Amino acid sequence: MNTAWDAVKPFLVILFTMILTENYVLVKFLGICPFLGVSKKLDSAVGMSAAVTIVMVVASAATWCIQTFLLVPLGLEYMQTIAFILVIAALVQLIEFTLKKYIPALHKTLGIYLPLITTNCAVLGVTLLNFTNEYGFAQSLVNGLGAGLGFMLAMVLFSGVRRTLLRAKPPKCFEGLPITLVAASLTSLTFMGFTGIVEHLFA
Amino acid sequence: MAKKLKLITNGLFNENPVLRLVLGTCPTLAISVSATGGFGMGLAATFVLICSNMAISALRKVIPDKVRIPAYITLIAGFVTIIQMLIQAFSPELDQMLGIYLPLIVVNCIILGRAEMFASKNPVLDSALDGLGMGLGFTLTLTCMGIVRELIGAGTVFGLRVFPEEYAIRIMTMSPGGFFTFGCMIALLTAILQKRGKKLISSQNKCLGCPDCAHCEEANK
């Protein structure tokens, strides 16, 4: 029992850290464009973040293999940025083809979000941070999953905030994006309440 | 000559990439914690912008339309790697400060956005000037935001103490302060431009300069 818990614990720590205390959108500022652009409605917020989560996990796996088996043995670590962005771009295309061919129903719901993901800095960010943090293969996957779920949590919460915001009447110069950003600031403030929660949960 | 100058000043105010076109929000929010970081980030992005704009403009007749985005990204990634290695070699402190946001210049939509909107349609010199103007606009905005956040949040400007630390409102250097300052800066520039009677390219403060705009609209339907 105890040993099983010990084996799972580090993964849970990574997962919950990524979702709550190091939330990619609200704390680390990665993936702000889709956060502001696609959070107007709940279903598009969920769809977008589901697509992002899938790509993040697959990209974490692919880039880990490329870095470990290709770039490091060949001494090409400086090519990391170029290699990763191309891998992500190719992966997104590949996922789109695969979904279209084998799971058309899923492609119908998630397909429109996939073109937005190639240049999403959260995806490139998670793959680069896997190596900054020196994660192993399994840890990288969990890190990708946590980043994606954290993105989803922020998007879903914020789509609710934005619905309420529609009824507000801000000063003229604050209309549109500025007031949305102030609302994002308040949402991000609530996430500061999670500081230290992971250490205490898994201490 | 005046026309060329206009290309540069355009990026500073009327089409400020951060505050008017709302491009490159991620590094803006993350790096504007300090004035020095904002300035360094701005210069690094300016270098990449000028180089990539020139390269893409020079190759605009060679790159087939269908594969232009992957081609642009590869070119941009090349220049980002160059600046990354230069900064790591000559200023390790700046590298530490920028952290992951340095390689993330690759996906900074200012660069891809200008490649799509300007460099792929204009000659090399104009593209270089556009890159310079946009880069300066980015640097100016990031430095201003850095000064505001550092002053209120830590009581210093460029690391020099202005008032004692006890009076600093620390939240301004944390993430909520980033969103808040950014929102206020956009509102401020909008108010100034409105007052001076300028025609705004996007009257509603929307992120219209983004290369992904069409996809985003579709996703929102």
Contacts between the chains, C-beta under 8 A, distances in Angstrom:
chain1	res1	chain2	res2	distance
A	26	B	175	6.2
A	27	B	175	5.1
A	28	B	30	7.0
A	28	B	175	7.9
A	29	B	25	7.8
A	29	B	26	5.1
A	29	B	27	7.9
A	29	B	29	4.2
A	29	B	30	4.1
A	29	B	175	6.9
A	29	B	178	6.6
A	30	B	26	5.8
A	30	B	30	8.0
A	30	B	104	7.7
A	31	B	26	7.2
A	32	B	25	4.3
A	32	B	26	4.9
A	32	B	29	6.4
A	33	B	25	6.4
A	33	B	26	7.5
A	33	B	109	6.5
A	33	B	207	7.0
A	33	B	210	6.5
A	33	B	212	7.1
A	33	B	216	8.0
A	34	B	216	7.7
A	36	B	22	7.9
A	36	B	25	7.3
A	36	B	207	6.6
A	37	B	207	6.3
A	37	B	210	7.5
A	37	B	212	7.7
A	37	B	216	4.4
A	37	B	219	7.8
A	37	B	220	7.5
A	38	B	216	6.4
A	38	B	219	5.2
A	38	B	220	6.4
A	40	B	220	5.7
A	41	B	220	6.9
A	44	B	219	5.6
A	44	B	220	5.9
A	47	B	219	7.6
A	48	B	219	6.4
A	78	B	81	6.4
A	78	B	85	6.4
A	79	B	81	7.3
A	80	B	103	7.4
A	81	B	77	5.5
A	81	B	80	5.8
A	81	B	81	5.5
A	81	B	84	6.9
A	81	B	103	4.4
A	81	B	106	5.8
A	82	B	74	6.8
A	82	B	77	4.1
A	82	B	78	6.5
A	82	B	81	6.1
A	85	B	73	5.7
A	85	B	77	5.3
A	85	B	106	5.3
A	85	B	107	7.0
A	86	B	70	7.4
A	86	B	73	7.4
A	86	B	74	6.7
A	86	B	77	7.6
A	89	B	70	5.8
A	89	B	73	6.5
A	112	B	215	7.2
A	112	B	218	5.4
A	112	B	219	5.0
A	113	B	219	5.5
A	115	B	212	7.2
A	115	B	215	4.5
A	116	B	212	5.4
A	116	B	215	5.0
A	116	B	216	6.4
A	116	B	219	6.4
A	118	B	69	7.7
A	118	B	73	7.9
A	119	B	73	7.7
A	119	B	107	4.9
A	119	B	109	6.4
A	119	B	112	6.2
A	119	B	211	7.2
A	119	B	212	6.5
A	120	B	107	7.0
A	121	B	26	5.1
A	121	B	104	4.9
A	121	B	107	4.4
A	121	B	108	7.5
A	124	B	103	7.5
A	124	B	104	6.2
A	124	B	106	6.7
A	124	B	107	5.4
A	125	B	100	5.9
A	125	B	104	6.1
A	128	B	100	5.6
A	128	B	103	5.8
A	128	B	104	7.6
A	129	B	100	6.1
A	132	B	99	7.9
A	132	B	100	6.7
A	171	B	187	7.6
A	172	B	191	7.9
A	172	B	194	7.5
A	173	B	187	4.5
A	173	B	188	7.4
A	173	B	190	4.5
A	173	B	191	3.9
A	173	B	194	6.6
A	174	B	183	7.4
A	174	B	187	4.7
A	175	B	204	6.7
A	175	B	205	6.4
A	176	B	204	4.7
A	176	B	205	3.4
A	176	B	206	6.0
A	177	B	22	6.2
A	177	B	183	7.3
A	177	B	186	5.9
A	177	B	205	4.3
A	177	B	206	6.6
A	177	B	207	6.9
A	178	B	183	4.3
A	178	B	184	7.0
A	178	B	186	4.6
A	178	B	187	4.0
A	178	B	190	7.3
A	178	B	205	6.2
A	179	B	183	6.9
A	180	B	183	7.5
A	181	B	179	5.0
A	181	B	180	7.3
A	181	B	182	5.3
A	181	B	183	3.2
A	181	B	186	7.1
A	182	B	179	7.1
A	182	B	180	6.0
A	182	B	183	4.5
A	182	B	184	7.7
A	184	B	179	4.5
A	184	B	183	7.8
A	185	B	176	4.5
A	185	B	177	7.4
A	185	B	178	7.6
A	185	B	179	3.5
A	185	B	180	4.0
A	185	B	183	6.8
A	186	B	176	7.2
A	188	B	175	4.8
A	188	B	176	4.6
A	188	B	178	8.0
A	188	B	179	5.8
A	189	B	171	7.7
A	189	B	176	4.3
A	191	B	175	7.7
A	192	B	174	6.9
A	192	B	175	7.5
A	192	B	176	6.9
